[in-house]
Amino acid sequence: MGGKPKNVEESGSKCCNPVKKPGPVTMDHVLLASQETKEERELRISSLFSFFDTTNAGYLDYARIEAGLSALQIPSEYKYAKDLLNACDADKDGRVNYQDFKKYMDDKELELYRIFQAIDVEHNGCILPEELWEALVKAGIQIDDEELARFVERVDKDNNGVITFEEWRDFLLLYPHEATIENIYHYLERVCLVDIGEHTVIPAGISKHIHASRYLIAGGVAGAASRTATAPLDILKVILQVQTGQARIVPAVKNIWSEGGLFGFFRGNGLNVIKVTPESAIRFYTYEMLKTVIVNSKGQETKADIGTMGRLLAGGIAGAVAQTAIYPMDLVKTRIQTCSYGGGKVPSLGSLSKDIWVHEGPRAFYRGLFPSLLGIIPYAGIDLSAYETLKDMSKKYILHDGEPGPLVQLGCGTVSGALGATCVYPLQVVRTRMQAHRANAGAGYNGMADVFRRTFEHEGWRGFYKGIFPNLLKVVPSASITYMVYEYMKKGLDLD
């Protein structure tokens, strides 16, 4: 949006109980702003503790906190129960007594009062819509009139168009993280996932600014990091795949070295990184969005409930969408990696692309797309579904609901990546051979069936697995690095 929301100035007359700008914030300021006595506040906190402690055990644990937050319609998939437990549990024994709970409430209300005062620039005891808009813009969050109205409506319980401190406090009191304006916006969009009626959907406008770009960044960085680390194994795999004679690793390595030295092992890696960044980003983002669609269609509560078949479907479609979008770059990358094998000069990206366009036509950029899609759908499905299934199993049977660490993520990524790659490898060989041969070459292939037939006739079944050894060596670190970086990026970008 280009400026302040329309008509927000009209809300100023609705504010009441002006509050002078405070010096050091104390609990007296909080009581004055909420118009409570100490006794009333004590009763309110005691009642909230009892709400969670349904069995009168005298303490709260993870199960009680999770059940209470669920009853308040706060989404469980964002792990607020675990974070709230950690925030309240001073001695870290897994239990929160009333004094621990009250200490958290004291600290949280002081924190919320400070940010309330920072937003309430006129210090008239309530937050006006234009003041909230200004605070969001300063935090780098651009929202339109409809979103601002949703924000105010969600917090403003008496529907008078402004937010009092009491409404602000009640909305954020159980939010266990630091109350910055950006974190509060995240919390709002997550709470809105369940508080809009019968169906779990994201309201129009909410989440479009942050989640999309953050999933793209997480997936893109993860893909670029893994491909760069495994570039030498990738080019070795491609060279072996296109050899119709006897293919051996050691001679192939010597030829790569003799033609380009160390740089030869990274030939095409620049384009590979350019290619894999949008590919990985589109793949992960589409996968996350499809999981949400499946959850909504099945009437389930969280993405964790979609099951193995749901993961397979979401992963397969996400892989197909991503592969189709970047396929021309993939074909050019393969040509760059293979065209100099045998002593020729490595062409530039521009000259090679122009040569393909002029001599083979635009359709040549999609040679091998069909076997590629046949392979990417089961590969993406097996890879992503196996990874998340293994991660869920490790959380349940090994970590006992704990969060997987780097070593567990490494193992899950290794197994899932190797399994997916092995299952579809023959299709990868067919795709690479179709990509590497010119469309109008005399010895070129006449489609996918011709590649299968000629490979089987001249090389047997072993021909479909040429280069699988360096491919598996590549898949292990590639999958592991991809998923580890992706998981850390999701946590760093607050996507968990």
SVG drawing of the C-alpha trace seen along z (x, -y; Angstrom):
<svg xmlns="http://www.w3.org/2000/svg" viewBox="-18 -13 64 70">
<polyline fill="none" stroke="black" stroke-width="0.4" points="0.0,0.0 1.2,-3.5 0.1,-5.4 -1.9,-5.5 -5.2,-3.5 -8.3,-5.5 -10.5,-7.0 -8.3,-5.9 -8.2,-9.5 -11.9,-9.1 -11.0,-6.7 -9.2,-9.2 -12.3,-10.4 -12.9,-6.9 -9.9,-6.8 -10.2,-7.3 -8.2,-7.1 -5.2,-9.2 -2.0,-7.9 1.1,-10.1 4.3,-8.9 6.0,-6.9 9.5,-6.8 10.7,-3.4 7.9,-1.0 6.5,0.6 3.6,2.8 1.7,-0.3 1.7,-1.5 0.3,1.9 -2.4,1.8 -3.4,-1.8 -3.5,-1.0 -5.6,2.1 -7.8,0.4 -7.3,3.3 -6.6,3.5 -3.8,5.8 -6.5,8.1 -8.3,8.2 -5.1,8.9 -4.2,11.7 -7.6,13.3 -7.3,13.1 -3.9,14.8 -5.0,17.4 -8.1,18.2 -5.9,18.5 -3.6,21.0 -6.6,23.0 -7.9,23.0 -4.7,24.9 -4.5,27.0 -7.8,28.8 -7.0,31.7 -5.9,29.3 -2.4,30.9 -0.9,27.6 1.5,27.4 1.4,27.3 3.4,29.5 3.6,29.8 0.4,31.8 -1.7,29.4 -0.3,26.3 -0.8,27.9 -4.4,28.9 -5.1,25.3 -3.7,23.6 -5.7,26.0 -8.9,25.1 -8.0,21.4 -7.7,22.3 -4.0,21.4 -2.5,23.6 -0.4,26.5 1.9,26.9 3.9,23.8 5.1,25.4 3.8,22.6 3.2,25.1 6.8,26.2 8.0,22.6 5.6,21.4 6.7,24.2 10.3,23.2 9.5,19.5 7.7,20.3 9.8,23.2 12.5,21.4 14.2,24.5 13.8,26.5 12.2,29.5 9.3,29.8 6.8,28.4 5.5,24.9 4.1,24.0 1.9,21.0 4.8,18.8 6.6,19.6 3.5,18.9 2.9,15.5 6.5,14.5 6.1,15.1 2.8,13.1 4.5,10.2 7.4,10.1 5.1,10.5 2.7,7.8 5.6,5.3 7.0,6.3 3.6,5.9 3.0,2.5 6.4,1.2 5.5,2.1 1.9,0.8 3.4,-2.5 5.8,-2.5 2.9,-2.1 0.6,-4.5 2.6,-7.5 -0.1,-9.9 -0.2,-8.2 -4.0,-8.4 -4.4,-4.9 -5.3,-3.0 -3.8,-2.1 -5.4,-3.8 -5.5,-2.0 -3.1,-4.6 -0.7,-4.1 -0.7,-0.4 -0.2,-0.9 2.8,-3.2 4.4,-0.6 4.0,2.2 5.4,0.1 8.5,-0.8 9.0,3.0 9.0,3.5 5.5,5.0 3.4,3.5 -0.3,4.2 -3.5,3.0 -6.7,1.6 -8.3,5.0 -5.4,6.6 -5.2,3.7 -9.0,4.1 -8.5,7.8 -5.7,7.0 -7.7,4.5 -10.9,6.6 -9.0,9.7 -7.7,7.8 -10.5,5.3 -13.0,7.4 -15.5,4.6 -15.5,3.6 -15.1,-0.1 -12.3,-0.5 -9.4,-0.9 -7.2,1.4 -7.0,0.8 -4.2,2.2 -6.5,4.8 -7.4,6.1 -3.7,6.0 -2.6,7.8 -5.3,10.6 -4.4,11.2 -0.7,11.6 -0.3,12.8 0.3,16.4 2.7,15.6 6.0,17.0 8.4,15.1 9.7,11.6 6.8,9.2 8.2,7.3 5.8,5.9 7.0,8.4 6.6,11.3 3.1,10.1 2.2,9.9 3.3,13.5 1.3,14.6 -1.8,12.9 -1.7,14.6 -1.1,18.0 -4.0,17.6 -6.2,16.5 -5.7,19.9 -8.2,21.4 -10.3,18.5 -12.2,17.8 -15.0,20.4 -15.2,24.1 -12.4,24.4 -8.7,24.0 -7.6,21.6 -5.4,18.5 -7.5,15.4 -7.1,13.3 -4.2,11.0 -2.7,12.6 0.7,14.3 1.2,13.3 4.0,10.9 6.1,13.1 5.7,16.8 6.0,17.0 9.3,15.1 10.7,16.9 9.9,20.4 11.6,19.3 14.7,18.1 15.0,21.2 14.6,23.6 16.8,21.6 19.7,21.3 19.5,24.9 19.6,26.0 22.5,23.7 24.6,24.8 24.2,28.5 24.8,28.3 28.0,26.3 29.4,28.7 28.7,31.7 29.5,30.2 32.5,32.5 30.4,35.6 27.6,34.2 29.7,33.6 31.3,37.0 27.9,38.6 26.8,36.8 29.9,37.7 29.4,41.4 25.7,41.3 26.3,40.2 29.0,42.7 27.6,45.5 30.8,47.5 32.5,48.9 32.3,46.2 34.9,46.2 35.3,43.7 39.1,43.3 39.5,42.5 36.6,40.1 38.2,38.2 41.5,38.0 39.8,36.6 38.0,34.0 41.2,33.0 43.2,32.9 40.6,30.7 40.0,28.1 42.0,28.9 40.3,28.2 37.9,25.8 36.8,28.6 35.1,30.3 32.9,27.2 32.0,26.7 28.4,25.6 28.2,25.1 27.3,21.4 24.3,22.2 23.6,25.2 23.3,22.8 21.2,20.3 19.0,23.2 18.7,25.0 17.9,21.9 14.5,21.3 14.0,25.0 14.5,25.8 12.6,22.7 9.6,23.5 9.7,27.2 9.8,26.5 7.3,23.7 4.9,25.6 5.2,28.6 4.4,26.6 1.4,25.0 0.1,28.4 0.3,29.8 -1.9,27.0 -4.4,27.7 -4.5,31.4 -5.0,30.7 -7.9,28.4 -9.5,30.8 -9.4,33.6 -10.6,31.5 -7.5,32.1 -5.8,29.8 -2.1,29.7 0.3,30.5 1.6,33.4 -1.7,35.2 -1.6,35.6 0.0,39.1 2.4,40.8 0.2,40.7 -0.5,37.0 3.2,36.4 3.9,38.5 1.2,36.5 2.4,33.1 6.1,34.0 5.5,35.4 3.5,32.4 5.9,29.9 8.8,31.6 7.0,31.7 6.1,28.0 9.7,27.0 11.3,29.2 9.1,27.9 9.8,24.3 13.6,24.5 14.0,27.3 15.6,25.2 18.4,24.2 18.9,27.9 19.3,28.8 21.9,26.1 23.8,27.1 24.0,30.7 25.3,29.5 28.0,27.3 29.1,30.2 29.3,32.7 30.1,30.8 33.9,30.4 34.4,34.0 36.7,35.2 38.8,32.1 36.4,29.5 36.3,25.9 33.7,25.1 31.2,22.7 29.8,19.8 26.3,19.9 25.1,17.3 26.6,18.9 25.4,22.3 21.8,21.1 21.8,19.3 23.2,22.3 20.4,24.5 17.8,21.9 19.0,21.4 19.9,24.9 17.5,27.0 14.6,24.7 12.9,23.7 11.4,27.1 15.0,28.5 15.2,26.8 12.6,29.3 14.3,32.5 14.0,35.1 11.3,33.3 9.0,36.3 11.3,38.8 12.5,36.1 8.9,35.6 8.4,39.4 11.4,39.5 11.0,36.3 7.5,37.1 8.3,40.4 11.7,39.0 10.3,35.9 7.5,37.9 9.8,40.6 12.5,38.2 10.3,35.7 7.8,38.2 10.5,40.6 12.4,37.7 9.4,36.4 8.3,39.9 11.7,40.8 11.9,37.5 8.5,38.1 9.4,41.7 12.7,40.5 10.7,37.9 8.2,40.5 10.4,43.6 13.9,42.3 13.6,38.7 10.3,39.2 8.7,36.0 12.0,34.1 13.2,32.1 15.6,33.9 19.1,32.6 21.6,32.2 22.7,35.8 19.2,37.2 18.4,34.8 21.6,35.9 20.5,39.6 17.0,38.9 18.2,36.9 20.8,39.5 18.4,42.4 15.5,40.6 17.8,39.1 19.5,42.3 16.2,44.2 14.6,41.7 17.6,41.5 18.0,45.2 14.4,45.8 14.4,43.4 18.0,43.6 17.3,45.3 15.0,42.3 17.8,39.9 20.1,41.7 17.6,41.5 16.9,37.8 20.6,36.9 21.3,38.7 18.4,36.9 19.6,33.6 23.2,34.1 22.5,35.0 21.5,32.5 18.0,32.8 19.2,32.8 22.3,34.9 22.7,37.9 23.2,40.3 20.8,38.5 18.0,40.2 14.4,40.3 12.6,39.9 12.5,41.6 11.6,45.1 14.6,45.0 16.9,44.2 15.6,47.1 15.8,49.5 19.3,48.6 20.7,48.5 19.3,52.0 20.4,53.5 24.0,52.2 24.7,51.9 22.1,54.2 20.5,53.3 23.8,52.1 23.7,49.2 20.8,47.7 22.9,47.5 26.0,45.9 27.2,43.2 25.1,44.4 28.0,44.8 29.1,41.1 25.4,40.2 24.9,42.0 28.1,40.4 26.6,37.1 23.1,37.8 24.2,38.5 25.9,35.1 23.5,33.3 20.4,34.4 21.8,34.0 23.1,30.5 19.9,29.5 17.7,30.6 19.9,29.4 20.3,26.0 16.5,25.9 15.6,26.8 18.0,24.2 16.7,21.6 13.1,22.4 13.9,21.9 15.9,18.7 13.1,17.3 10.4,18.4 8.7,20.8 8.5,23.7"/>
</svg>
